[in-house]
Amino acid sequence: MALCKFIRSVAVPGAFVLAAFPAFAADMYVAPAGPGGGYKDGPFVPVATWTGFYVGVNGGYAFDAHDRHGGMEDNGGFGGGQIGYNWQGAFGLHPNLVFGVEADFQGAGIDNSRYGRFGNGDFELHKRAIDDFGTVRGRIGYSLGQTLVYFTGGFAYGNKNNEFDDLTTGNVYKDGGIHTGYVLGGGLEYKLTPSWSLKAEYQYIELGHDNATDSLGGYVRTLDTELNTVRGGINYHFNSPLEPLK
């Protein structure tokens, strides 16, 4: 199930971006027509700026931020899409400073399972899975022309399931649903053209506690979910401010 969600989350936004690519691939040089059909003031080219809306797709890999239960670690792939807005030189500050907001959503195949003796000495089957997650973040960066170096942080959420099957007593302890937390990270983005960019990004995601209980409300243990994630992506930028070609 998690794998199917992961594939769908990549395929749908990926198809959108790939379908749009031919229509916008030739946007490096544009020249708006004047009243007579010729150039208004001569040839125009896009201004180098990060300001504007963008949308894109990404994919990556997540791995546990620390060891659990003698080596049991959550890990797996994920993929999805993002949307955001950048302001370069906002508030009259340095013209190379870039502020932004971004939201992303990922389908995931992040899971693990282990059979053995845990805290209470009983034999248990422990299963953990994160089916999807997302973030809403602020960004602050510095433009080096075609390259943007940035830090990011904000709110994170994820749909996760945690289950302990106590094979000694027969009790099943579960915790599942949407959990919330925070995200911190940074990345590098490079513009191939004024409209298309590639990015590489690291995020640390903390999604709070799992308090696994049985059907009678009995408690087994609390576990944290902390992930390191690395991803690559592609964005399409809708802004194309123009200036005369010199």
C-alpha positions as CSV (number, residue, x, y, z in Angstrom):
1,M,0.0,0.0,0.0
2,A,2.7,2.4,1.0
3,L,4.6,1.6,-2.2
4,C,1.5,2.3,-4.4
5,K,1.0,5.7,-2.7
6,F,4.7,6.5,-3.3
7,I,4.4,5.6,-7.0
8,R,1.2,7.6,-7.5
9,S,2.6,10.6,-5.7
10,V,5.5,10.7,-8.1
11,A,3.6,9.9,-11.3
12,V,0.8,12.5,-11.1
13,P,2.9,15.7,-10.5
14,G,5.7,14.3,-12.6
15,A,3.4,13.8,-15.6
16,F,2.2,17.5,-15.1
17,V,5.7,18.9,-15.2
18,L,6.8,16.7,-18.1
19,A,3.7,17.7,-20.1
20,A,4.5,21.3,-19.5
21,F,8.2,21.1,-20.5
22,P,7.9,21.3,-24.3
23,A,5.7,24.4,-24.1
24,F,8.1,26.3,-22.0
25,A,11.5,24.9,-23.0
26,A,12.1,27.7,-25.5
27,D,11.7,30.5,-23.0
28,M,15.3,31.7,-22.8
29,Y,14.7,34.5,-25.3
30,V,11.3,36.1,-25.8
31,A,10.4,39.3,-27.6
32,P,6.9,40.9,-27.1
33,A,5.4,42.2,-30.3
34,G,4.8,45.9,-30.8
35,P,1.7,47.5,-32.6
36,G,3.1,46.7,-36.0
37,G,4.0,43.2,-35.2
38,G,7.7,43.9,-34.7
39,Y,9.7,44.3,-31.6
40,K,8.3,46.9,-29.2
41,D,11.7,48.2,-28.3
42,G,14.0,45.6,-29.7
43,P,14.6,42.0,-28.5
44,F,13.8,41.2,-24.8
45,V,15.3,38.6,-22.5
46,P,14.1,37.5,-19.0
47,V,15.6,39.2,-16.0
48,A,17.6,37.0,-13.7
49,T,15.5,36.8,-10.5
50,W,14.1,34.3,-8.1
51,T,11.0,36.3,-7.4
52,G,7.7,34.6,-8.3
53,F,5.6,31.4,-8.0
54,Y,6.9,28.0,-8.7
55,V,5.7,24.4,-8.8
56,G,7.6,21.2,-9.1
57,V,8.2,17.5,-8.2
58,N,10.8,15.8,-6.1
59,G,11.9,12.4,-4.9
60,G,14.3,11.1,-2.2
61,Y,15.2,8.8,0.6
62,A,14.5,8.9,4.3
63,F,16.5,7.1,7.1
64,D,16.1,7.1,10.9
65,A,18.0,9.8,12.8
66,H,19.1,7.3,15.5
67,D,19.2,3.6,16.3
68,R,16.2,1.9,17.8
69,H,15.8,-1.5,19.4
70,G,19.1,-2.9,18.6
71,G,19.3,-1.7,15.0
72,M,15.6,-1.4,13.9
73,E,15.5,1.8,11.8
74,D,12.8,3.4,9.7
75,N,13.9,3.9,6.1
76,G,12.6,4.0,2.6
77,G,11.8,6.1,-0.5
78,F,9.4,9.0,-1.0
79,G,8.2,11.3,-3.8
80,G,5.7,14.1,-4.4
81,G,5.4,17.7,-5.3
82,Q,5.9,21.2,-4.0
83,I,4.6,24.7,-4.5
84,G,6.0,28.0,-3.3
85,Y,6.7,31.7,-3.8
86,N,10.0,33.6,-3.5
87,W,10.8,37.3,-3.0
88,Q,14.2,38.5,-4.0
89,G,15.4,41.8,-2.4
90,A,12.2,42.0,-0.3
91,F,11.7,44.7,2.3
92,G,14.5,46.8,0.7
93,L,17.2,44.6,2.2
94,H,20.2,43.2,0.3
95,P,19.2,42.6,-3.4
96,N,20.6,39.1,-3.3
97,L,18.6,38.0,-0.2
98,V,15.7,35.7,-1.1
99,F,12.7,35.0,1.2
100,G,10.2,32.4,0.5
101,V,7.4,30.0,1.6
102,E,7.0,26.5,0.4
103,A,4.6,23.6,1.0
104,D,5.2,20.0,-0.1
105,F,3.4,16.6,0.2
106,Q,5.1,13.2,-0.2
107,G,3.8,9.7,-0.6
108,A,6.2,7.3,1.1
109,G,7.3,3.8,1.5
110,I,9.1,4.3,4.8
111,D,8.7,1.3,7.1
112,N,10.4,-1.4,9.1
113,S,9.6,-4.5,11.2
114,R,11.5,-6.6,13.7
115,Y,10.8,-9.8,15.7
116,G,12.4,-10.3,19.1
117,R,12.5,-9.5,22.8
118,F,11.8,-5.9,23.6
119,G,11.5,-3.9,26.9
120,N,9.2,-6.2,28.8
121,G,11.0,-9.4,27.9
122,D,8.1,-10.8,25.8
123,F,8.5,-11.9,22.2
124,E,7.0,-9.2,20.0
125,L,6.6,-8.3,16.4
126,H,7.1,-4.6,16.0
127,K,5.9,-2.9,12.7
128,R,6.3,0.7,11.8
129,A,5.2,2.6,8.7
130,I,5.0,6.2,7.4
131,D,2.6,6.3,4.4
132,D,2.8,10.0,3.6
133,F,4.0,13.3,5.1
134,G,4.4,16.9,4.2
135,T,5.7,20.3,5.4
136,V,4.8,24.0,5.3
137,R,8.1,26.0,5.6
138,G,9.7,29.4,5.4
139,R,12.9,29.8,3.3
140,I,15.7,32.3,3.5
141,G,18.5,32.2,1.0
142,Y,21.2,34.1,-0.9
143,S,21.2,34.4,-4.7
144,L,24.5,33.9,-6.6
145,G,22.8,34.6,-9.9
146,Q,21.7,31.2,-11.3
147,T,22.4,29.5,-7.9
148,L,20.4,29.9,-4.7
149,V,21.7,28.6,-1.4
150,Y,19.0,28.5,1.3
151,F,17.9,27.4,4.8
152,T,14.4,26.2,5.5
153,G,12.2,25.4,8.5
154,G,8.7,25.1,9.7
155,F,5.7,22.8,10.4
156,A,5.7,19.1,9.5
157,Y,3.0,16.4,9.6
158,G,2.8,12.7,8.7
159,N,0.5,9.7,8.6
160,K,2.2,7.0,10.5
161,N,1.4,3.6,12.1
162,N,3.1,1.9,15.0
163,E,2.2,-1.7,16.1
164,F,3.5,-4.1,18.7
165,D,2.1,-7.7,18.6
166,D,3.0,-9.3,21.9
167,L,3.3,-12.9,20.9
168,T,3.7,-14.0,24.5
169,T,0.4,-12.5,25.8
170,G,-1.5,-12.1,22.6
171,N,-2.0,-8.4,23.1
172,V,-1.7,-6.0,20.2
173,Y,-0.7,-2.4,20.8
174,K,-1.3,0.2,18.2
175,D,-0.9,3.9,17.5
176,G,-1.7,5.5,14.2
177,G,-3.0,8.6,12.4
178,I,-1.7,12.1,11.6
179,H,1.1,13.3,13.8
180,T,2.7,16.8,13.8
181,G,6.1,18.2,14.5
182,Y,8.7,20.4,12.9
183,V,11.3,20.4,10.1
184,L,14.7,22.0,9.6
185,G,17.0,21.9,6.6
186,G,18.7,23.5,3.7
187,G,19.5,23.2,0.1
188,L,20.9,24.3,-3.2
189,E,18.9,25.3,-6.3
190,Y,20.3,26.0,-9.8
191,K,18.4,27.6,-12.7
192,L,18.9,25.8,-16.0
193,T,16.8,28.5,-17.7
194,P,14.9,31.5,-16.3
195,S,11.9,29.1,-15.8
196,W,13.4,25.7,-14.9
197,S,15.6,24.9,-12.0
198,L,17.0,21.8,-10.3
199,K,17.4,21.4,-6.5
200,A,19.0,19.2,-3.9
201,E,17.8,19.4,-0.3
202,Y,18.3,17.9,3.1
203,Q,15.6,18.0,5.8
204,Y,15.4,16.8,9.4
205,I,11.8,15.9,10.3
206,E,10.5,15.3,13.8
207,L,7.0,13.9,14.1
208,G,6.5,13.6,17.8
209,H,5.6,10.5,19.9
210,D,3.8,7.3,19.3
211,N,1.9,6.1,22.5
212,A,1.1,2.5,21.6
213,T,-2.0,1.1,23.5
214,D,-4.1,-2.1,23.3
215,S,-7.9,-2.3,22.9
216,L,-8.4,-1.8,26.7
217,G,-6.1,1.3,26.8
218,G,-3.1,-0.6,28.1
219,Y,0.1,1.2,27.4
220,V,3.3,-0.5,26.0
221,R,5.8,2.3,25.2
222,T,6.4,5.7,23.6
223,L,8.6,6.1,20.5
224,D,9.7,9.2,18.7
225,T,9.8,9.6,14.9
226,E,12.9,11.4,13.7
227,L,14.0,11.3,10.1
228,N,16.9,12.5,8.0
229,T,15.7,13.0,4.4
230,V,17.6,13.8,1.2
231,R,15.9,14.7,-2.0
232,G,16.3,16.0,-5.5
233,G,13.7,17.9,-7.5
234,I,12.8,20.1,-10.5
235,N,10.8,23.3,-10.4
236,Y,9.0,25.4,-13.0
237,H,9.0,29.2,-12.2
238,F,6.1,31.2,-13.6
239,N,7.7,34.6,-13.4
240,S,9.4,36.0,-16.5
241,P,10.1,39.8,-16.1
242,L,11.7,41.2,-19.2
243,E,14.4,43.7,-20.1
244,P,15.7,44.8,-23.5
245,L,18.6,42.7,-24.9
246,K,21.8,44.8,-24.8
